[in-house]
Amino acid sequence: MATVITVIALLFLLFVVLGAYATVKVVGAAKRGVDRTLDQARRTVEDHTLRAKSFTQPGPAGEIAQLRLRLRTSMRATQDALRSGVAEDESLKESIGLFERLSAHGLELDRDLKRLESEPDRATLAERLPGLRERTERITKSADSLRWAARDRAGRFAQDDLDSLSAQIDVEAGALRHWTTADPTPTPTSAPWPEAPAAGAPADDPTGSGSPWSRPAAEPTQPAITPPLRRPAYPWQKKPRPESTT
């Protein structure tokens, strides 16, 4: 009895542990989903704010907003392209490693630009703009290069697969239409004419047509003189007396 109670207690404890683990996993997944949604909403709002500032604020402040918007758009597009492409092409893992190193520089530049948005000294801001513009150009150019290289690689694979598929379809279509390429049934032709008989050979064909069906049938040959019939000899007959030679 004690053994049964122990087994039941262990099973109950196991179910409790599994339930707690499943609850933690579900809550964690839900929290990550909420955080992802909040991050996406925050980025969307910030992008719209930067776009509005780039149009409404003239001078260095508006250009700072344009640089941030350009940097964020390029980095986000490259990140999405690499992450979606690595599922089909594992060689993009090295490209993702390079992009992560580039992202560190991009995040640092984004923080610098964000701090300068509220800079009251416009003269100092105008002095720093060329350097910020150059850094943004270098980072976005590298990100765009990685993104377009990944897209060109995926497009090349798709083109090669399409060419191979088209060739296979052409072969299959030709096999299905075999009756259009098969040789027609040969029509009977006339029999070849036999060669002329050799010199000295008997002329079996008096018409000279040479065709086998125009030659008359061979008749049995008859001897020129019919030999005399031999009469049967009977025992009561006398033998013929030989003629005298005198």
C-alpha positions in Angstrom: 0.0 0.0 0.0 2.8 2.4 0.9 4.4 1.7 -2.5 1.2 2.6 -4.4 0.9 5.9 -2.4 4.6 6.7 -3.2 4.1 6.1 -6.9 0.9 8.2 -7.0 2.8 11.0 -5.2 5.7 10.9 -7.6 3.3 11.0 -10.6 1.5 14.0 -9.1 4.7 15.8 -8.5 5.8 15.0 -12.1 2.6 16.4 -13.5 3.0 19.6 -11.3 6.6 20.1 -12.6 5.6 19.6 -16.2 2.6 21.9 -15.8 4.8 24.6 -14.3 7.4 24.2 -17.1 4.7 24.5 -19.8 3.3 27.6 -18.1 6.7 29.2 -17.9 7.3 28.5 -21.6 3.9 29.8 -22.6 4.3 33.0 -20.5 7.8 33.5 -22.0 6.6 33.1 -25.5 3.7 35.5 -24.9 6.1 38.0 -23.3 8.5 37.8 -26.3 5.6 38.3 -28.6 4.4 41.3 -26.7 7.9 42.7 -26.6 8.3 42.2 -30.3 5.1 43.9 -31.0 6.0 46.8 -28.8 9.4 47.2 -30.4 7.9 47.1 -33.8 5.3 49.7 -32.9 8.0 51.9 -31.3 10.2 51.7 -34.3 7.3 52.6 -36.6 6.4 55.6 -34.5 10.0 56.7 -34.4 10.4 56.3 -38.1 7.3 58.4 -38.7 8.6 61.0 -36.3 11.9 61.2 -38.1 10.2 61.5 -41.4 8.1 64.3 -40.2 11.2 66.1 -38.7 13.1 65.8 -42.0 10.3 67.6 -43.7 9.4 70.2 -41.1 12.7 71.1 -39.5 15.1 73.0 -41.9 18.8 73.1 -41.5 21.1 70.7 -39.6 18.3 69.3 -37.4 16.3 68.2 -40.4 19.4 66.7 -42.0 20.2 64.8 -38.8 16.7 63.3 -38.9 17.2 62.3 -42.6 20.5 60.6 -41.7 18.9 58.6 -38.9 16.0 57.6 -41.1 18.3 56.5 -43.9 20.5 54.5 -41.5 17.7 52.7 -39.8 15.9 51.9 -43.0 19.0 50.4 -44.7 20.1 48.4 -41.6 16.6 47.0 -41.0 16.2 46.0 -44.7 19.6 44.2 -44.7 18.8 42.4 -41.5 15.5 41.1 -42.7 17.0 40.0 -46.1 19.9 38.1 -44.4 17.7 36.4 -41.8 15.1 35.3 -44.3 17.8 34.0 -46.8 19.9 32.0 -44.3 17.1 29.5 -43.9 17.6 28.5 -47.5 21.3 29.2 -48.0 23.6 28.4 -45.1 26.5 30.2 -46.7 24.9 33.5 -45.6 25.9 32.8 -42.0 29.2 34.4 -42.6 27.4 37.4 -44.0 25.3 37.6 -40.9 28.4 37.7 -38.8 29.8 40.6 -40.8 26.4 42.4 -40.5 26.4 42.0 -36.8 29.8 43.7 -36.6 28.5 46.4 -38.9 25.4 46.8 -36.7 27.5 47.7 -33.8 28.8 50.7 -35.7 25.4 51.5 -36.9 23.9 51.5 -33.4 26.7 53.7 -32.2 26.1 56.2 -35.0 22.3 56.1 -34.4 22.9 57.0 -30.7 25.2 59.9 -31.7 22.6 61.2 -34.1 19.8 60.9 -31.6 21.8 62.9 -29.0 22.5 65.6 -31.6 18.8 66.0 -32.4 18.4 68.1 -29.2 21.7 70.0 -29.6 20.9 73.7 -29.2 24.2 74.9 -30.7 23.5 74.9 -34.4 27.0 76.0 -35.4 28.7 73.0 -33.7 26.0 70.8 -35.2 26.8 72.2 -38.7 30.5 71.5 -38.1 29.9 67.9 -37.2 27.5 67.2 -40.1 30.1 66.3 -42.7 31.7 63.6 -40.5 28.3 62.2 -39.6 27.3 62.2 -43.2 30.4 60.3 -44.2 29.9 57.7 -41.4 26.3 57.2 -42.5 27.3 56.8 -46.1 29.9 54.2 -45.3 27.6 52.1 -43.1 24.6 52.3 -45.4 26.7 51.5 -48.4 28.2 48.4 -46.7 24.7 47.3 -45.6 23.2 47.8 -49.1 26.1 45.8 -50.6 25.4 42.9 -48.3 21.7 43.0 -48.9 21.9 43.2 -52.7 24.6 40.5 -52.8 22.3 38.1 -50.8 19.3 39.0 -53.1 21.4 38.5 -56.3 22.6 35.1 -54.9 19.0 34.0 -54.2 18.0 35.2 -57.6 20.8 33.3 -59.3 19.8 30.1 -57.6 16.2 30.7 -58.6 17.2 31.3 -62.2 19.4 28.2 -62.4 16.5 26.1 -60.9 14.1 27.6 -63.4 16.4 26.8 -66.3 16.8 23.2 -65.2 13.1 22.9 -64.7 12.3 24.4 -68.1 14.7 21.9 -69.7 13.1 19.0 -67.9 9.6 20.2 -68.9 10.7 20.5 -72.6 12.0 16.9 -72.5 8.8 15.7 -70.9 6.7 17.6 -73.4 8.6 16.1 -76.3 8.1 12.6 -74.8 4.4 13.2 -74.5 4.2 14.3 -78.1 6.1 11.3 -79.4 3.6 10.7 -82.2 4.6 14.0 -83.9 8.3 13.0 -84.1 8.0 9.3 -84.9 9.0 8.2 -88.4 5.9 7.5 -90.7 5.2 4.0 -91.8 7.4 3.2 -94.8 5.4 2.8 -98.1 6.1 -0.3 -100.1 8.4 0.3 -103.1 8.7 -1.7 -106.3 11.2 -4.5 -106.3 14.6 -3.7 -107.8 15.2 -4.8 -111.4 17.5 -7.8 -111.7 20.8 -7.4 -113.4 21.3 -8.3 -117.0 22.3 -11.9 -117.6 25.9 -12.6 -118.3 27.2 -13.2 -121.8 26.7 -16.8 -123.0 24.0 -17.5 -120.5 20.7 -18.9 -122.0 18.1 -16.3 -122.6 15.3 -17.5 -120.3 13.4 -14.3 -120.8 12.5 -13.8 -124.5 10.6 -10.5 -123.7 13.7 -9.0 -122.1 11.6 -7.6 -119.2 13.8 -9.4 -116.6 11.0 -9.5 -114.1 10.6 -12.9 -112.4 6.9 -13.1 -112.9 7.1 -12.6 -116.7 9.3 -15.7 -117.2 7.3 -18.8 -118.5 7.2 -21.8 -116.3 9.8 -24.5 -117.1 8.4 -27.4 -119.1 9.7 -31.0 -118.6 12.2 -31.8 -121.3 11.3 -34.6 -123.8 14.0 -36.8 -125.6 14.3 -36.3 -129.3 13.6 -40.0 -130.2 11.5 -42.2 -128.0 13.4 -45.4 -127.2 11.6 -48.7 -128.2 9.7 -50.5 -125.6 11.3 -53.7 -124.5 8.9 -56.6 -124.8 8.7 -59.1 -122.0 10.3 -62.6 -122.7 8.2 -65.7 -122.0 9.8 -69.2 -121.3 8.0 -71.0 -124.2 9.4 -68.7 -126.8 12.5 -69.8 -128.7 15.5 -67.7 -128.4 16.2 -65.7 -131.6 18.7 -67.3 -133.8 21.6 -65.0 -134.6 21.9 -63.9 -138.2 24.6 -65.5 -140.3 27.4 -63.4 -141.3 28.1 -65.3 -144.5 
